[in-house]
């Protein structure tokens, strides 16, 4: 009877293997179907915008090695590793999107904000890290990003909250998507939803881009405040936030590039897509914090990060010493005297 029992067990094992193979093939086919229909988003600004400039051969800053060495000694990226945060959403508005009243929030940045009477609020959307439009005070930033391409506008708000039939925020910027902004952006000394004064959405990569195999723009990155040079910024940044670092630290707005010599085979295929963008378009120092990179949440994309097998730790092989700093230009001292470029 033992040989019969062994045969039965073997047949069960083979059946389990075959079932697993069929399931794996089904999952692969589903992922492939999703990726086939993934479409990378169009650029947010016209051709010639700095976010889409090829910098693969741009000159280095004379202090590049000094800055990189100091940053590495100071701890490198936040938490010491290049982690990716997926909490920011980029919502899409169209002619059918409801418009809700906009009100100034507590501590509203009057001089640095764009004041509007209404703002589009897509159904089923949400602010950063939340399932809806209500801000959790413990979460803090509560960014709201809404792209209205039909009207050529990109709304980005800081500390946004929807209550009593209206949306409020501490800071609101309405970017003109038909405009190429000058090196001084919206105006020197003027912040945005990011401390550097940058737009956020054009610097976020997303799952559709990974599925398409190409990210055609620079990437947003952040560092802890003690690891950024205090009191100054460099264009295209227009504001310095609250950095605390010495003169050897990178200033807000610094443009980093992944070295061409970096061995991409150390990364997964999806992570390689991000790394290639870092080599061609670079990364801009945009804000203060511990999560080095920010990817767009995939609730508002066709593809999903799970389809690409891309997770928050897949870029940890990228060390600060794998990067170089592009020519910084003249540092501008922060004085908080914002004058908007209307």
C-alpha positions in Angstrom: 0.0 0.0 0.0 2.9 2.4 0.6 3.8 2.6 -3.2 0.2 3.6 -3.9 0.2 6.2 -1.2 3.4 7.6 -2.5 1.9 7.7 -6.0 -1.2 9.6 -4.8 1.0 12.1 -2.9 3.1 12.6 -6.0 0.1 13.2 -8.2 -1.3 15.7 -5.7 2.1 17.5 -5.6 2.2 17.6 -9.4 -1.4 18.9 -9.5 -0.5 21.7 -7.1 2.5 22.6 -9.2 0.4 22.7 -12.3 -2.2 24.8 -10.6 0.4 27.2 -9.3 1.9 27.5 -12.9 -1.5 28.2 -14.4 -2.2 30.9 -11.7 1.2 32.5 -12.3 0.6 32.6 -16.0 -2.8 34.1 -15.4 -1.3 36.8 -13.2 1.4 37.5 -15.8 -1.2 37.9 -18.5 -3.4 40.2 -16.4 -0.3 42.4 -15.6 0.7 42.4 -19.3 -2.8 43.5 -20.3 -2.8 46.3 -17.8 0.7 47.4 -18.9 -0.3 47.3 -22.6 -3.0 49.9 -22.0 -0.9 52.1 -19.7 -0.3 55.5 -21.2 2.4 57.8 -19.9 0.9 61.3 -19.1 1.6 64.2 -21.3 4.0 66.9 -20.2 2.5 69.5 -17.9 4.3 72.5 -19.4 5.3 73.4 -23.0 8.5 72.0 -24.6 11.5 73.9 -23.2 10.4 73.8 -19.6 13.3 73.2 -17.3 11.7 70.0 -15.9 12.1 68.3 -19.3 15.6 69.5 -20.2 18.1 66.8 -21.0 21.0 67.4 -18.6 22.9 64.1 -19.2 26.0 66.2 -20.4 25.5 69.3 -18.3 28.6 70.6 -16.4 29.1 69.9 -12.8 29.4 72.5 -10.1 33.0 73.0 -8.9 31.9 72.1 -5.4 30.1 68.9 -6.5 32.5 66.5 -4.9 32.7 68.5 -1.7 28.9 68.7 -1.4 28.4 65.0 -2.1 31.1 64.0 0.4 29.6 66.3 3.1 26.1 64.9 2.5 27.3 61.3 2.7 29.1 62.0 6.0 26.0 63.8 7.3 23.9 60.6 6.8 22.9 60.8 3.1 19.2 60.6 2.3 16.6 60.8 5.1 16.7 57.6 7.2 20.0 57.0 5.4 18.3 55.3 2.4 16.5 56.3 -0.7 13.0 55.3 0.1 9.9 56.2 -2.0 6.6 57.6 -0.6 3.4 57.0 -2.6 0.9 59.2 -0.7 0.6 62.1 -3.2 -2.4 62.0 -5.6 -2.7 64.0 -8.8 -6.4 64.4 -9.6 -7.7 65.2 -13.1 -10.5 67.7 -13.6 -12.6 68.3 -16.7 -15.7 70.2 -17.7 -17.9 68.0 -15.5 -15.8 68.4 -12.3 -17.7 70.2 -9.5 -16.4 73.6 -8.5 -16.4 74.3 -4.8 -15.8 77.6 -3.0 -12.3 78.4 -1.9 -11.5 80.1 1.4 -8.3 81.2 3.0 -7.1 78.8 5.7 -5.6 79.7 9.0 -2.2 81.4 8.5 -2.9 81.8 4.7 0.2 82.9 2.7 -1.5 85.9 1.2 1.6 87.4 -0.6 2.6 84.0 -2.1 -0.7 82.5 -3.0 -3.1 82.8 -5.9 -6.5 83.7 -4.7 -9.5 82.1 -6.5 -13.2 82.1 -5.7 -13.7 78.4 -6.6 -11.5 75.3 -7.2 -12.3 72.0 -9.1 -12.7 69.1 -6.7 -13.0 65.8 -8.6 -15.5 63.2 -7.2 -13.9 60.3 -5.4 -10.6 62.2 -5.0 -8.6 63.0 -1.9 -5.7 64.9 -0.5 -2.3 63.5 0.4 -2.4 60.4 2.5 -6.2 60.5 3.1 -9.2 58.7 1.5 -11.1 61.9 1.0 -10.7 65.7 1.3 -10.5 66.0 5.1 -7.1 66.9 6.5 -5.8 64.9 9.4 -4.0 67.5 11.5 -1.5 64.9 12.6 -0.6 64.2 9.0 0.4 67.8 8.4 1.1 68.6 4.8 -2.3 67.5 3.3 -1.3 68.5 -0.2 -4.1 68.7 -2.8 -3.1 68.5 -6.5 -5.7 69.0 -9.3 -4.7 69.2 -13.0 -7.3 70.9 -15.2 -5.6 70.5 -18.6 -8.7 71.7 -20.5 -8.3 75.1 -18.9 -4.4 75.0 -18.7 -4.3 75.1 -15.0 -2.6 73.1 -12.2 -3.9 73.7 -8.7 -1.5 72.8 -5.9 -2.5 73.5 -2.3 -0.7 73.0 1.1 -2.7 72.0 4.2 -5.9 71.7 2.2 -9.1 70.7 3.9 -12.7 70.4 2.8 -15.4 71.3 5.4 -18.7 73.1 5.5 -19.1 73.0 1.7 -15.8 74.8 0.9 -12.1 74.0 0.5 -9.5 75.9 2.5 -5.7 75.9 2.4 -2.7 77.6 3.9 -1.2 78.1 0.5 -2.6 77.8 -3.0 -0.8 78.1 -6.3 -2.4 78.0 -9.7 0.2 77.1 -12.3 -0.3 78.2 -15.9 0.3 75.0 -18.0 0.7 77.0 -21.2 3.6 79.1 -19.8 7.3 78.5 -19.7 8.3 80.1 -16.4 11.6 82.1 -16.1 14.5 80.9 -13.9 12.9 82.9 -11.1 9.7 80.8 -11.4 6.7 82.6 -9.9 9.0 85.1 -8.3 12.1 85.1 -6.0 11.3 84.6 -2.3 8.0 83.1 -3.2 7.1 79.6 -2.0 4.6 77.1 -3.4 3.0 73.9 -2.1 6.7 72.8 -1.9 9.2 74.9 0.1 11.5 75.4 -3.0 8.7 77.2 -4.9 8.5 74.4 -7.5 5.4 72.8 -9.0 5.0 69.3 -7.6 3.0 67.3 -10.2 5.6 67.7 -13.0 8.3 66.1 -10.8 6.4 63.1 -9.7 6.8 59.8 -11.5 3.9 57.3 -11.7 3.0 53.7 -12.5 1.9 54.5 -16.1 5.4 55.9 -16.8 7.0 52.8 -15.4 4.7 50.7 -17.5 5.6 52.7 -20.6 9.2 52.3 -19.7 10.1 55.9 -19.8 10.0 59.0 -17.4 10.6 62.1 -19.5 11.1 64.7 -16.8 13.2 65.5 -13.7 12.2 64.0 -10.4 11.4 65.6 -7.0 13.6 64.7 -4.1 13.9 66.0 -0.5 16.4 66.0 2.3 16.2 66.5 6.1 16.4 70.3 6.9 19.8 69.9 8.7 21.2 68.5 5.4 20.4 71.5 3.3 22.3 74.8 3.2 20.8 77.4 5.5 19.3 80.7 4.3 19.9 80.4 0.6 18.4 78.9 -2.6 19.4 78.6 -6.2 17.3 78.8 -9.3 15.0 77.4 -10.4 14.1 77.3 -6.7 12.6 80.6 -5.5 12.5 80.0 -1.7 14.5 78.2 0.9 12.1 76.9 3.5 13.8 76.1 6.8 17.2 74.5 6.0 19.8 74.3 8.7 23.0 73.0 7.1 26.4 74.6 6.6 27.9 76.1 3.4 29.0 72.6 2.4 25.4 71.3 2.3 23.4 71.4 -1.0 21.1 74.5 -1.2 17.4 74.3 -1.9 16.9 73.9 -5.7 20.2 71.9 -6.2 20.1 69.8 -9.3 21.5 66.2 -8.8 22.3 63.7 -11.5 22.8 60.0 -11.2 26.3 59.1 -12.5 26.4 57.6 -16.0 28.7 55.0 -14.6 26.1 53.6 -12.2 25.5 49.9 -12.8 21.7 49.8 -13.6 21.8 46.0 -13.3 21.7 46.4 -9.5 18.1 47.5 -9.8 14.8 45.9 -10.8 13.5 46.7 -14.3 11.0 49.2 -13.0 13.6 50.9 -10.8 15.9 51.1 -13.8 13.3 53.3 -15.5 13.5 55.8 -12.6 17.3 55.6 -12.6 17.5 56.4 -16.3 15.4 59.5 -15.8 17.8 60.5 -13.0 20.7 60.2 -15.5 19.0 62.1 -18.3 16.8 64.7 -16.4 18.2 64.6 -12.9 16.5 65.4 -9.5 15.6 68.8 -8.0 15.9 69.4 -4.2 12.4 70.5 -3.5 11.5 70.3 0.2 12.5 69.1 3.6 11.7 65.7 5.0 12.9 62.1 5.4 11.4 60.3 2.4 13.8 60.9 -0.4 11.5 60.4 -3.3 7.8 60.9 -4.0 5.9 58.9 -6.5 2.3 59.6 -7.6 -0.2 57.4 -5.9 -1.5 54.8 -8.4 -5.2 55.2 -7.5 -5.4 57.8 -10.3 -3.3 55.9 -12.9 -4.1 53.1 -15.4 -1.2 50.8 -14.3 -0.4 49.8 -10.7 3.0 49.6 -9.0 2.3 46.0 -8.1 2.1 45.3 -11.9 5.6 46.6 -12.2 6.8 44.9 -9.0 8.0 48.3 -7.8 8.0 49.1 -4.1 9.2 51.7 -1.6 12.6 50.1 -1.1 13.5 49.4 -4.7 15.9 52.3 -5.1 17.8 51.8 -1.9 20.9 50.7 -3.9 21.2 54.4 -4.9 23.6 56.1 -2.5 24.4 59.8 -2.3 27.8 59.0 -3.6 26.3 57.7 -6.8 25.2 61.2 -7.7 26.8 64.5 -8.7 25.7 68.1 -8.4 25.2 70.2 -11.5 26.3 73.8 -11.8 24.4 75.7 -9.1 24.7 79.3 -10.2 24.6 82.2 -7.8 23.0 81.4 -4.4 20.3 83.8 -3.4 19.8 84.7 0.2 16.4 84.2 1.6 14.6 87.4 2.8 10.9 86.3 2.5 10.1 89.4 0.4 7.9 87.7 -2.2 7.0 89.5 -5.4 5.1 87.3 -7.8 5.8 87.3 -11.5 2.4 87.9 -12.8 
